[in-house]
Amino acid sequence: MTNVSNSPESDRQPAPAPAVTGYPDHDQAVRFYGPDIAVDPGTLYHDMRWRYGPVAPILLDGDIPAWFVMGYREVHYVTSNPQWFARDCRRWNMWDHIPDDWPLMPYVGWTPSVMFAEATEHQRRAGALGDALDEVDRTELALICQRVADELINEFSGDGQAELVSQYAHQIPARVVAELYGLPLADVPAMVRDILDSLDVKGNAAEAHQRVQERMQRLVADSHAHPGQDVPTRLIEHSARLTDEEIVIDLLVMMSAAQAPTGNWIANTLRHMFVDDRFSVSLQGGRSSAVQALNEVLWRDTPTQNFIGRWAVQACELGGRRINRGDLLVLGLAAANADPRVQPEEQLDSGANRAHMSFGHGEHGCPFPAPELAEVIARNAVEVLLDRLPDIELSVPEEKLEWRPSVWMRGLYSLPVHFTPAIPIDERAM
């Protein structure tokens, strides 16, 4: 192990040895939690790579030992070999040390969803989801995105100012996915509120999640009674013969996976375009730079920074570290994107290079064609806003923008802007 006293991160106090025995490498591990851990993630990942190499010992909440996989090649290897590094969290060797109210329980608590399915069962579930999503007409999806974006912009265009995270970026994915699910338009606003609340840290998150689940159950029942051209109907009719319970929980997984990452992707991209002079043409209605900015954000400020994870099927070595059977591996997606071994800073061409790890990799990566559909949503959200409000600018200096203090997701608290007030578009023309 690199001598900590020579590290550029020597001012950071290393964590003590974990309470769990059998992890000598974790005597000098970084606590991967707390209010300061996500202040500057780029520097954090750089310093951890310098100190530990491509695989670092970390302590999660409660000083639970885990491994942080930050090397691009190591992340690629882990995600390409599910026979060695699997998704079923019930393999974890730490369960005896995990209380019911552990803060990361939403990430590790097993559910009978496609997220934790493996082998042929995962292929059956993920294949059905991929087929159902692939039937979404891309042109129709773009038109839905443009209409939703216009409707949201109409709500604040006459004000001359807006807060784009809550009023725009986080609203669009939920509204679009709700329509793809075939929800009646009258039900969409309440559904969107519950989705956003269920993903927040508010006290009513559990109640909101329960309402969303009940709505998915009713939606599946309605799709049985009245089949339509929507995702639930396609899942019901799929040759995989999914049960209603499987469809309901996988619809919830897709909704959650689409909401926060895509919403943050939109907001992070808008911020990037506001503060980077290279994209000033886009603020005058240009479109070519929007796609480039979206891809650059996946390299530099990817919404899903880190992902729990994989569990070692048996003892092995990875990145020079001895991994025990049942150990938890946290996938450092943002750190892998910044790995200088595969993406030297002086040669960075992140606007065109799509080899990032932002959607994961392998059979448990974001399933085809979900990344493509997410890009359609994000691209149209950015382009419509810049077309409608071409002189839009930040209302505060760049350094005043605050990132949420999360080591898992990269997203802003708010994105305040101002612009010349504009007349709302007649909804009949949309």
C-alpha positions in Angstrom: 0.0 0.0 0.0 1.2 3.5 -0.8 2.6 5.4 2.2 -0.2 7.7 3.3 2.2 10.4 4.5 3.4 10.9 0.9 -0.1 11.1 -0.5 -1.6 14.3 -1.9 -4.6 13.4 0.3 -2.5 13.3 3.5 -4.7 16.0 5.1 -7.6 13.6 5.0 -7.7 11.5 8.2 -7.8 7.8 7.3 -10.5 5.7 8.9 -9.7 3.4 11.7 -9.8 -0.4 11.2 -13.3 -1.6 10.7 -15.1 -3.4 13.5 -15.3 -6.5 11.2 -12.3 -8.7 11.4 -10.5 -10.2 8.4 -9.9 -7.0 6.5 -6.3 -5.8 7.2 -6.3 -3.6 4.0 -9.1 -1.6 5.5 -6.9 -0.3 8.4 -6.2 2.8 6.4 -9.4 2.8 4.3 -11.3 6.0 3.4 -14.7 6.4 5.0 -17.0 6.6 2.0 -19.7 8.5 3.8 -20.1 11.7 5.8 -20.8 15.4 4.9 -17.4 16.1 3.3 -16.9 12.9 1.1 -18.6 14.3 -2.0 -17.5 17.9 -1.9 -15.0 17.5 -4.7 -15.5 14.0 -6.2 -12.9 14.5 -9.0 -10.2 15.2 -6.5 -11.4 12.4 -4.2 -11.1 9.8 -7.0 -7.8 11.1 -8.1 -6.3 11.0 -4.7 -7.7 7.5 -3.9 -6.3 6.2 -7.2 -2.9 7.7 -6.3 -3.0 6.1 -2.8 -4.5 2.7 -3.5 -4.4 2.0 -7.2 -7.4 0.8 -9.3 -9.2 -1.0 -6.4 -9.4 0.7 -3.0 -10.6 -0.4 0.4 -13.4 1.7 1.7 -15.7 1.8 4.7 -19.4 2.4 4.1 -21.8 3.8 6.7 -21.2 2.2 10.1 -17.6 1.3 9.0 -18.7 -1.7 6.9 -15.8 -2.8 4.7 -16.2 -2.8 0.9 -14.1 -2.4 -2.2 -14.2 0.6 -4.5 -13.4 -0.4 -8.1 -12.2 2.7 -9.8 -10.0 1.5 -12.6 -11.7 1.5 -16.0 -10.3 -1.9 -16.9 -11.2 -3.3 -13.5 -14.8 -2.0 -13.8 -15.0 -3.5 -17.3 -13.7 -6.8 -16.0 -16.1 -7.0 -13.1 -19.1 -6.1 -15.1 -18.1 -8.5 -17.9 -17.8 -11.5 -15.6 -21.0 -12.2 -13.7 -19.9 -15.7 -12.9 -17.2 -14.1 -10.6 -19.0 -10.9 -9.6 -22.7 -11.4 -9.3 -25.8 -9.2 -8.5 -27.7 -11.2 -5.9 -27.1 -9.3 -2.7 -28.0 -12.2 -0.6 -24.4 -13.4 -1.1 -23.1 -10.6 1.0 -20.9 -11.7 3.9 -21.8 -8.7 6.0 -25.5 -9.2 6.6 -24.9 -10.1 10.3 -23.5 -6.6 10.8 -26.2 -4.6 8.9 -29.0 -3.1 11.0 -32.5 -2.8 9.5 -32.2 1.0 9.3 -28.8 1.0 7.6 -28.7 4.2 5.4 -27.8 2.2 2.3 -30.4 -0.5 2.7 -32.4 0.8 -0.4 -29.4 0.0 -2.5 -28.7 -3.5 -1.0 -32.0 -4.8 0.2 -33.0 -7.7 -1.9 -36.2 -7.6 -4.0 -37.5 -10.0 -6.6 -36.8 -7.6 -9.4 -34.7 -7.7 -12.5 -32.0 -5.7 -10.6 -31.0 -8.8 -8.5 -31.9 -11.6 -10.9 -29.1 -13.6 -12.4 -28.3 -16.0 -15.3 -31.3 -17.3 -17.3 -33.8 -15.6 -14.9 -32.1 -12.2 -15.6 -32.0 -12.9 -19.3 -35.7 -13.6 -19.3 -36.7 -10.5 -17.3 -34.2 -8.1 -19.0 -35.0 -9.4 -22.4 -38.7 -8.7 -21.9 -38.0 -5.2 -20.7 -35.6 -4.5 -23.6 -38.2 -5.8 -26.2 -40.9 -3.7 -24.7 -38.8 -0.5 -24.7 -37.5 -1.2 -28.2 -41.0 -1.0 -29.6 -41.2 2.6 -28.6 -41.2 4.6 -31.8 -38.3 7.1 -31.5 -40.0 9.8 -33.5 -43.1 9.5 -31.4 -41.0 9.6 -28.3 -39.3 12.8 -29.5 -42.7 14.4 -30.1 -43.8 13.4 -26.6 -40.7 14.9 -25.1 -41.1 18.2 -27.1 -44.7 18.5 -26.0 -43.9 17.8 -22.3 -41.0 20.3 -22.5 -43.2 22.9 -24.0 -45.9 22.4 -21.4 -43.4 22.8 -18.6 -41.8 25.9 -20.1 -45.2 27.5 -20.6 -45.6 27.4 -16.8 -42.7 29.8 -16.3 -41.8 31.4 -19.6 -43.8 34.6 -18.8 -41.9 35.0 -15.5 -38.5 35.8 -16.9 -36.9 33.5 -14.3 -37.1 29.8 -13.3 -35.4 27.1 -11.2 -34.6 24.5 -13.8 -33.9 21.5 -11.5 -37.3 21.2 -9.8 -39.4 23.0 -12.4 -38.0 21.4 -15.5 -35.2 18.8 -15.5 -36.6 16.4 -12.9 -40.2 16.8 -14.2 -39.6 15.7 -17.8 -38.4 12.0 -17.4 -41.2 11.2 -15.0 -43.9 12.7 -17.2 -42.5 11.1 -20.4 -42.2 7.6 -18.8 -45.7 7.9 -17.3 -47.0 8.5 -20.8 -45.0 5.5 -22.2 -46.7 3.4 -19.4 -50.1 4.5 -20.7 -51.2 6.4 -17.7 -54.2 8.6 -18.3 -53.1 12.2 -18.7 -55.2 13.3 -15.8 -53.3 10.9 -13.5 -49.8 12.0 -14.6 -49.3 15.1 -12.3 -50.1 13.2 -9.1 -48.0 10.3 -10.3 -45.0 12.5 -11.0 -45.3 14.1 -7.6 -45.3 10.7 -5.9 -42.3 9.5 -8.0 -40.2 12.6 -7.1 -41.2 12.3 -3.4 -40.4 8.6 -3.3 -36.9 9.2 -4.5 -36.3 12.1 -2.1 -35.2 12.0 1.6 -38.4 13.5 2.8 -40.4 12.0 5.6 -43.2 10.9 3.2 -41.0 9.0 0.8 -42.3 5.6 2.0 -45.9 6.6 1.6 -45.2 8.1 -1.8 -43.5 4.8 -2.9 -46.5 2.8 -1.7 -48.8 5.0 -3.8 -46.6 4.5 -6.8 -46.6 0.8 -6.3 -50.3 0.7 -6.0 -50.7 2.7 -9.1 -48.5 0.3 -11.0 -50.6 -2.6 -9.8 -53.8 -0.8 -11.0 -52.0 0.0 -14.3 -51.2 -3.7 -14.9 -54.7 -4.7 -14.1 -56.1 -2.0 -16.5 -53.7 -3.3 -19.2 -55.1 -6.8 -18.9 -58.6 -5.4 -19.2 -57.9 -2.9 -21.9 -54.6 -3.7 -23.8 -53.0 -0.7 -25.5 -49.8 0.4 -27.3 -47.9 0.8 -24.0 -45.0 -0.8 -22.1 -47.2 -2.7 -19.5 -49.3 -4.3 -22.3 -46.1 -5.4 -24.1 -44.8 -6.9 -21.0 -48.0 -8.8 -20.4 -48.1 -10.1 -23.9 -44.4 -11.0 -24.0 -43.3 -14.6 -24.6 -41.3 -14.5 -21.4 -44.6 -15.0 -19.6 -43.9 -12.6 -16.8 -46.2 -12.7 -13.8 -48.1 -9.6 -12.8 -45.9 -9.3 -9.7 -42.8 -9.3 -11.8 -44.2 -6.7 -14.2 -45.2 -4.4 -11.3 -41.8 -4.5 -9.6 -39.9 -4.1 -12.9 -42.0 -1.2 -14.0 -41.1 0.4 -10.7 -37.4 -0.3 -11.3 -37.5 1.2 -14.7 -39.3 4.3 -13.4 -36.8 4.9 -10.7 -33.8 4.2 -13.0 -35.1 6.7 -15.5 -36.1 9.5 -13.1 -33.1 10.7 -11.1 -30.3 9.8 -13.5 -32.0 11.4 -16.5 -33.2 14.4 -14.6 -29.7 15.1 -13.3 -28.3 14.4 -16.8 -30.5 17.2 -18.2 -29.7 19.7 -15.4 -25.9 18.9 -15.4 -25.9 19.4 -19.2 -27.7 22.7 -19.0 -25.2 23.9 -16.3 -22.3 22.7 -18.5 -23.7 24.7 -21.5 -24.2 27.8 -19.4 -20.7 27.9 -18.0 -18.7 26.6 -21.0 -18.0 29.1 -23.7 -17.6 26.4 -26.3 -21.3 25.9 -26.2 -22.4 29.5 -26.5 -23.8 28.8 -30.0 -26.4 26.5 -28.4 -27.7 29.4 -26.4 -28.6 31.0 -29.6 -30.8 28.1 -30.8 -28.1 25.9 -32.2 -28.5 22.2 -31.9 -25.2 20.5 -32.9 -23.6 21.3 -29.5 -26.3 19.8 -27.4 -25.4 16.2 -28.2 -21.8 16.9 -27.6 -22.5 18.5 -24.2 -24.7 15.6 -23.2 -21.9 13.2 -23.9 -19.3 15.3 -22.2 -21.4 15.4 -19.0 -21.4 11.6 -19.0 -17.7 11.7 -18.9 -17.2 14.6 -16.5 -20.3 14.8 -14.2 -22.1 11.6 -14.9 -25.4 11.4 -12.8 -24.7 8.0 -11.4 -21.3 8.4 -9.8 -21.0 5.1 -8.0 -23.1 2.0 -8.0 -23.7 -0.8 -5.5 -22.7 -3.1 -6.8 -21.5 -6.7 -7.2 -20.8 -9.4 -4.8 -17.8 -11.8 -5.1 -19.0 -15.3 -5.9 -15.7 -16.7 -4.5 -12.4 -15.5 -3.3 -10.2 -13.9 -6.0 -7.8 -11.2 -6.7 -8.7 -7.9 -8.4 -6.4 -4.9 -9.0 -3.8 -6.3 -6.6 -6.4 -6.8 -3.8 -7.5 -10.0 -2.2 -11.3 -10.2 -2.4 -13.1 -12.5 0.0 -16.1 -14.6 -1.0 -19.2 -12.5 -0.5 -17.4 -9.1 -0.4 -19.3 -6.1 -1.7 -17.7 -4.2 -4.7 -18.8 -0.6 -5.3 -18.5 0.3 -9.0 -16.8 3.7 -9.4 -18.4 4.7 -12.7 -17.2 8.3 -12.6 -13.8 7.4 -11.4 -13.5 4.8 -14.2 -14.4 7.5 -16.7 -11.5 9.6 -15.4 -9.0 6.8 -15.4 -5.8 8.3 -17.0 -4.8 4.8 -18.3 -7.6 4.9 -20.8 -8.4 8.5 -21.1 -5.3 10.7 -20.7 -6.4 14.3 -19.9 -4.4 15.8 -22.7 -6.1 13.6 -25.2 -9.6 14.0 -23.9 -12.2 14.1 -26.6 -15.2 13.4 -24.5 -17.7 15.0 -26.8 -17.4 12.3 -29.4 -16.1 9.3 -27.4 -18.9 7.2 -26.1 -16.8 4.5 -24.4 -17.7 5.8 -20.9 -19.0 3.6 -18.1 -21.9 5.9 -17.2 -24.6 3.3 -18.2 -22.6 0.5 -16.7 -21.5 -2.5 -18.8 -22.3 -6.1 -19.4 -25.5 -8.0 -18.8 -26.4 -5.9 -15.7 -25.6 -2.6 -17.4 -28.5 -0.3 -18.4 -30.4 -2.6 -20.8 -30.7 -1.8 -24.5 -32.3 0.4 -25.6 -32.8 2.4 -22.4 -29.6 4.6 -22.9 -30.8 5.5 -26.4 -34.3 6.4 -25.1 -32.8 8.4 -22.2 -30.7 10.4 -24.7 -33.8 11.2 -26.8 -35.5 12.5 -23.6 -32.4 14.5 -22.5 -31.6 15.9 -25.9 -35.1 17.2 -26.6 -35.3 18.7 -23.1 -32.1 20.7 -23.7 -32.9 21.7 -27.3 -36.5 22.8 -26.6 -35.5 24.9 -23.7 -32.7 26.7 -25.7 -35.0 27.2 -28.7 -37.8 28.7 -26.6 -35.6 30.8 -24.4 -32.5 31.7 -26.5 -31.1 34.3 -24.1 -31.4 32.2 -21.0 -28.5 32.7 -18.5 -27.6 31.7 -15.0 -28.9 34.0 -12.3 -26.0 33.3 -9.9 -22.2 32.9 -10.5 -21.1 29.4 -11.4 -19.4 29.0 -8.0 -22.6 29.6 -6.2 -24.3 26.5 -7.6 -24.4 23.7 -5.0 -24.1 20.0 -5.7 -26.0 17.6 -3.5 -23.7 16.0 -1.0 -24.0 12.5 -2.3 -21.2 10.1 -3.3 -23.8 8.1 -5.3 -25.6 10.6 -7.5 -24.2 13.8 -9.1 -26.9 16.5 -9.1 -27.5 20.1 -8.3 -29.8 21.5 -5.6 -31.0 24.1 -8.0 -30.2 25.8 -11.3 -31.7 29.4 -11.2 -31.9 31.2 -14.5 -33.3 34.4 -16.0 -34.3 35.2 -19.5 -36.5 37.6 -21.5 -40.1 36.8 -20.6 -41.8 34.9 -23.5 -45.4 34.3 -24.5 -46.5 30.7 -23.8 -47.1 28.5 -26.8 -50.7 27.8 -27.6 -51.2 24.2 -26.4 -53.4 23.6 -29.5 -50.3 24.2 -31.7 -48.2 21.7 -29.8 
